Amino acid sequence: MKKRLALSILMLSVLGQGCGNVSLDFGAAEQSETDDSKESASEDFEEKESEEESTTESVSSENSSDEEVSEKDSDDEESESSSSSDVSEDQELTDTSKYDEFLNNEEKAVFDETYYYIVGTDIACGFEEGKEYTLDEIVETAEEITRCDQGNDGDPEVKSDYIDCGMDGSSELELTIHLPGGENDRYDDTVEYYNILILTESEGKILVKFYTESNSFDQTSLTKYGYVETSGPAYNGIGSESAGYLDKDVNWHFYYACEYYLEASDYTNYQENTNNRIIDTSEGDWDSVYFERYSFDEDYKDSFTVYTMYNDYFPLIYAEDYPDDNPYKTAVEEAGIEIVSYAELESMLKERMEEIGLTDEISCHAYERDEIINARYRYSSIIDGEGTFIDLYSHEETTFEEFCESISENGAPEIKRATYIDLDGQNGKELILDLGTPAGVYLILSYIDGDFYGVMTTVRCFEDLQNNGTYRGSGGVADSYYRKMTLTKDEYAEETFAEYHDGEFTVDGEEASDYEGWVEENFSDPAFWIEFV
């Protein structure tokens, strides 16, 4: 169950790209082979963890760019002094002359009385609210009080960028102070520290409104629209993450916090030792149960728990598998703990977003991105290794490499983008890969009753995919078929429920009118895709 740690770090790397394309290698990554390709699809998470972490490090290092607004790569060009800076030139928002003066130590910034800092950081305690600081003074203070017990190895490096908190078109200044090679008594290796501050101009003054810290262990990512995610390492089997965002006035809004437990015993021990809640684990296979505890309060005053069971990579329970007589659900609820399903969690998170004014655009579709990355991980034995899936056209087992060779007459395919949705309301969600061939081939992968299945379709037959699994097939400008599909272990079937041909429109076999209105009502919720470059 330790996959969450590496996936959280990978997610932060993706968010750090802003909302544009991301560079994740879906190709043939190096991976140890097993004698039985089928067994490679069912390795334990613990065996996969070190491999996942090395992939994460590779992805993170390859993804850095001058446009990033997240934690900065330690290989950035060194600045000559603590006051030097490197500002992206591709963002033309509002006037930045005041910020330029600050970056040149000609203007001071004030730590606003409403400024927010992530809990657990120390640097914020070293700054006085209402006091003015030059850039050099901020850097000096950061160097003095950042959590480096034995000092730093090298001069501070400063990088700056312009972001647009709340997507209102105004510029905020993101200031990143890199303290390279800081030693720490807790760890054998040196620790890279990044102190990140967000400044805004108001009534002729520059105000510091937000501070966070990112380092080799406690990582923070910030998108170009002010969405923030944090992820920390697991201690005593408990990891954590949180999220929030800065609105157009650069005020902080807390979104959610999550604690995830690497083993069921970690969760039951925590509840017993902290809350005196005894969970009866005498029935069932608790070794395969994985818990996450969520809260919409930063101090966890109110919280709720979701859980699932894993068979290697894939969850064995879904929304419909939370019946009242489920022994795991019953045992936890009898201990006084609120349980919700993942479907309920998704709904609660969306309601929370509406409550705090957070949009998908500002968060860069963080929830969907997380799901797609998790799905890609689960299918890694197929995509990267020698694992096989059953082709629902030929009903034969094939590897991903063999499938790609079969469609590569016009050039080798590569994954351009991916999405993860439930096409047919059964067996969970499917991972859909756009392979970027001239013919526009898609590969749909599903996991059914312990085996992998796949089916191919093409772009003309699979346009305008919606979150509810419906899509459009096109025979030309005035020729459209609206369909949904069903995937089982035995077949791949499509059902046409609406058609439009040269002005004639039918729904469920009956003549209908207002074609454009029907399309607007029924095809206005497109699936979210991650694009790859």
N, C-alpha and C positions, 0 to 999 in steps of 0.2 A: 504493500500500500504506500510505499515511500515515493511513488511517482509524483505526488503532489508537489514536493519540494523542487524538483528539477523543472516541472511544468510551470510553476509559478515564476521561476527565474526566466524561463523562455518567454513567458507571457510578457514580463516586464521588458524584455528585449524587443518584442514586437510592438508594444505600446510606444516604446522609445522612438519608433519610426514616424511618429505623428499619425496621420490618417491616410497616408499614401500607400504605395505598394511596399511589400516587405520581401526580404530575401531569405527564404527558408529553403534548404536543399531537400527537395523531394526525390532526388535521384538515387542512384545506387550508393548509399553511404557504406563505408566499411563496416562489416558486421561479422562476428564469428559465426561459422556455419555449424549445424548439428548434423548427425548422420540421418536423422529423420526430419524432413522439411516440415511435416505436419506438427512435430513437437516444437519447432521454432515459433509457432504461433501461440504457444501456451507457456512461455517462460515466466518464471516468477518475477514480480515487480522488483524484488530485491536484487535479482540477477541483472535486471535491466537498468538499475539505477545508475551505476557508474558509467555505462554506455550513454545513457540519456544526458548525464551531466557533461560528458565530454562533447557531445553534440551541441549542447546548450552553449558551451564556451566557444565553440567554433562559430555558431550562428551569431553570437553576440559580437565577436570580433569582426565578422564579415559585414555586419549590418551598420557599423558606425559610418556617419557621413556628416558633412558640414551643416546639414539641415536638421540634425537631431536636436530635440529639446528635452532629452532625458539625461541620465548620468553620462558624463563625458569620458571618452576613451583615454586611457593614460598615454596613448601614443600621439595625442594632439600636439601640434607644434608648440614648443616651449616658448613662453613669453619671457622677455628680457628682464622684467621686473614685476613686482606684485601688482602694479597698476596697469600693465599692458592688457589688451583684450583683443578678441577676434569676433567680430559681429557679422552674422550672415547678411549678405547684400541682396538676397532674393525676396525678402519680405518687405513690401511697401505698404505700410499701414498708415498710422498717423504720424505727425511730426515727432522726430526723435532727437531734436537738437538739445533738449534739456538732459536727456540721458547721455548724450555725447559729452556734455560738460562734466557730468558725474564721472564718466569713464576716464576723463582726462584730469581728474582730481580738481576740477574748477568749480564743482558744485557738491553739496553735501546731501546725504539722505538721512531721513528721520525714521526711527523705528516707531511705526504708528501704534497707538494704544490698542488697536484692534488686531494687530498682527498675530498670526497663528503659527505655531510650530508643532511638528509631529511629536507626540509624547515619546519620551525616552531619549531625546537628544539633549546635549549639554550646552551647546554653543549659545542657545537662546538666553541662557541665564547670564551670559557675560555681557549682554547689551542692555542699555538702559532705555526704557521707553521715553520718547520725547527728546532724546539726545541726538545731536547731529554727528554724522560720521562721514569722512571722506572714504573713497574706495580703499586707499591704502590702510586707513584705520580699521575698516571692516576686515580686511585680509589679515592684518596683524592680530586683531582680537580673535579671529577664527583660528589662527595658528596657535595661539596661546592656550585656548580652552577646549579645542576639539579632543576627543577621547583617544589621545595617543600618549601612553604612559612614558615612553622613552624618546619622545620627539619625532621629527620627521626626517626623511632622507631626501634632501633636495629642497629647492625653493618652491614656494607656492606658485601655482599656475592658475591664471584667471581666464575664463572664457565667458563671453556674453552672447546673448541671442535675443531676438524679439519674438514674443508670442502674443496670442490674442485670446485672453481669458474670456470665456463666455461668448465668443464668436460675435462681438459687436463691432469689429473693425478697428478698434483702438489698440495701440501698442503697449505692451508691458515688457519690462526688461527682466530677462532671466539671467542671473549671475551665478556662475559655478566656480567655486574655489577648490582646486584640486591640491590636496596635500599628499604628495607622493611618498610611498614607502614608509608610512608611519608604523612603528613597532608597537606591539600591544602585549602586555603581560599574559593575556588570556590565550594567545595563539602563538604557535611556533613561527608562522610566516608573517611577513610584513602585511600591513593592512592599508589599502588605498582608500582615502577619504575624499568625498565630494560634498562640500557644503553648498546647498542650492538655495538661493534667495530670489523672491519675486518682488520687483519694485514697480510702482506705478506713479504717474504724475497727477497731482491734484492741487488745483488752485495755486499753481506756480511752485509747488514743493514736490520733492521726490520722497515717496513713502515706501518703506519696507513693509510689505503686507503678509509675507509668508516665508517660512524657513523650514527646510528639511535637510536631512543628512542621508547620504547613500555611501555604503562602503562595501567591502568584499563579502560581508555577511548579511547586513541589514540593507536591503536594496530598495530604492525608490525610483519610480519612473514618472515622468511628467510629459503629457502630450502638448502639442502646440496650442491647444484650446483650453488648457488648464485642468485637465483630468489627471488625478494623482493616484497611483497604486503603490503600496508598500508590501514587501514580503521579507520575512525573517527566517532564520534557520530554526530547526526543531530542537527544543530542549526537553529532555525527559519524555520524548515521544510526542510532543505537542508543537506544531508549527502554527504560524499565524500570517494573516494578510489583512489589509484594510484598503479602503478606497474612499475618495471624496473628490470635490472639484472646487475651483475658484471661479466665481461668477464674474460678470462684466465689471463689477466694482472691486474685484479681487478679494471678495469676502469668502471665507471658507465654509463649505457645506459638507458635513460628514455623510457618507453614503452607507457603508456597512463595514463590519469587522467580522472576521471568520477565524476560528481556531479549528485546525484539522488534526486528527489523532491518527498516528501511523499504524496503530494496532487497536483492536477493540479493548484490550486490557488497559491501554493507556487512558481510554475514555472512562471505563468503569472505575479505575483507580482514582482518576481525577474527581469524579462525582462523589466517590466514597470519602476521600480525604478532605475535599474542599467543602462539599455541600451536605455531607453525611447522608447521601442518597445511595442506598444499597440496591444494585441491579442484579437480579437473579439470572445467572448465566448457566444454569444447570441444564437447560434445554437448548438444542441447536448447535450449529458449528460457528462459534463466535470468532474463530480465527479468520474467517473470510468477510467479516463485517467491518465496514469502514465508516467512521463518524465525522461529521462536520458540524460545528456549533456556530450559529450566526447571531448577530445582534445589530440593531439599528441605533444602539446607544454606544458611545465610545467607551463607557465604563461597564458594559455588559449587564446593566441593571435588569433588562429583559432580554431573554435569548430563546432561541428555538433550535432544534437539532434535526438534521437530515442524516439518513444513513443509507447505505447500499451494501450489497454483497457482490464480491468479485470472483469470477472464474478466470484467473489470470488477468487478461487485459479488460474484460468486458463485464459490465454490471449484469447481475442476474435478476434484478428486480427493477420494475418501473412503476409508474404512478398507480397502475391497477393492482400492483402487488403489495399494497399497504393495507390489507384487510385487518379488521379488529382482532382476529385470532392469530395473526402472525406472531410467533413467539418472541421475536426480537422487539417488535413494536410494543407488544404487551409488557415485556419485562421493563423496558425503558419508561413507558408511561406509568406503570405501577410505582416506579420510583419518583414520580412527580415531575417528569421531564416532558416538555411539549415536543411532539414529533410531527414533522410535515414531510411530504414527498418532494422529490425534485421538481415535479410539475408545479406544486404549490409554491416552492421556493422561487421558481422563475417568475411566477405571477406576483409574488410579494416584492421581489426586487424591482420589477417594472413599476409597481405602485409606489415604491420608495423613490424611484427616479422622478416620477411625476410630482411627488410631494415636495422634493427639494429643487425642482426645476432643472434636473439633469436630462439632457437629450442624448440620443444615440450618436448624433453628430459630434457633440462635445466629447463624449467618452470614446469616440472612434469605434463604436460597436464592441466594447470590451467584452461583454458577456458572450456574444457570438464568436468573437475571435478565440476566446478561451475554449469554447466548445470544439471549434474546428481543430485547434492545436492538440487538445486531448484526443480527438478522434484520429488525427494523423499518427499520434503516438501509438494508439491501440492497433492500428493497421500497419505498424512499421515492419512487422515480420513479413508482410506481403509486399509492401512497397520497396523496402530496402533489402530484404533477405530472400531466402529460398522458400518461404511459405507459399502454399498453394491456395487457390480458391476454385470453386466449382462454377464454370461458365454456364449460365442458364440458357444459352443458345445451343451449345454443343453437348452440355451435360457431362463435360469432361473436366478433370482437374488441370489447372494451368498455373504457371507462375506469372507474376507481373511482367517480368522480362520477356517471357514467351508471348504474352498478350501484346506487349508493345511491338515486338518484332512482327507480329501478324498484321499490324496496321501501319507499318513504317515504310510502305512503298514510296511515299512522297516525302520522306524525311523522318528522322528519328523523333518520336514524340517526347515532349517534356511537359511537366505539370505547370500550366499557366495560372490556375486558380483552383480553389476548392470551397465547397460548402458542406454543411452537415445539418440535414433536416429529416423529418419523418415523412416518407413519401406515401405510406399506406396505412398509418395508424396501428401498426403491429411490429413486433420485433425491434422496437426502438428506432433510432435514427440511422440513416444511411450516409456514408461518406461519398461525395460526388466529386470526381476529379475531371477537370477540363484539360485534356491532353494536348491541346494546341496544334492539332494536325490541320493540314489544308482542308480536310473533309469535316473538321470540327467534331472530333470524337470525344465523347464523355464515357467514363467508366464509373458505374454505380456499384459500390461495395456495401454488402450487408452481412451481418453476423446473426445467424439463425441456429438456435439449438446447438451451439458449440462448434459450428462450422462456418467458414467464410464462403460467401456467394458473390458473384459479380455478373453484370450485364452491360453491354455496350449500347449506346445510342448516339445520335449525331445532332448537330446544332439545329438543323432544319426541323427535326422531330422533337426538340427539347428546348424551346425558347420560353422566355418570360417565366421562369420557375418561381413559384410562390411558396411562402412559408408553410402553407397547408398541404403542399405536395402536388398541387395542380400545375399544369404547364400548357404551352401552346405548340402545336405542330403547324408548320407553314408550307403550303404548296405554291405560294406566290403572294403578290401584293394583296389580292382580293380572295385569298383562299386560306382559311385558318380552321384548325381543329383544336378543341380544348379538351384536355385529357387528364386522367389520373391513372396511376399504375398500382399493381399489387405484386409483391415479391414473396414467393414461398420457396421451399426447398425443391419444389418440382418444376416451377415455371415462373416466367415473367409475363404478366398480362397487362394490357392497356384497355381502358374504357373511355370512349368518347362521349362526353355529356353535352357538348355544344359545338355547333359548326357555323361557319360563315363562308358563303360562296357567291361572289358577284352580286352582293346586295341581299341575298337570301339568308336569313338567320334562324336557326332552330336551337332550342334548349330541351334536352331530354326527349328529342324526337318531335317536339311540338313547335309550330311556327311561333316566332317571337319578334318583338319590335325593339327599337332603341338599342341597337347593337353597341354603340359607343357608351351609353349609360351603363349597360350591363358589364362591359369590360372595365369601366371605371370602378364599379362596385365590387366586382369579383376578382380583379387582377390589379390590385393596388397595394399589395403587401409582398414585394419581391424578396426572395431569399438573399441573405447576405453572403457575399463571397470574399475570401481573402485572395488577392491577386499576388502573383509572384513574378519577380523580375530577375 
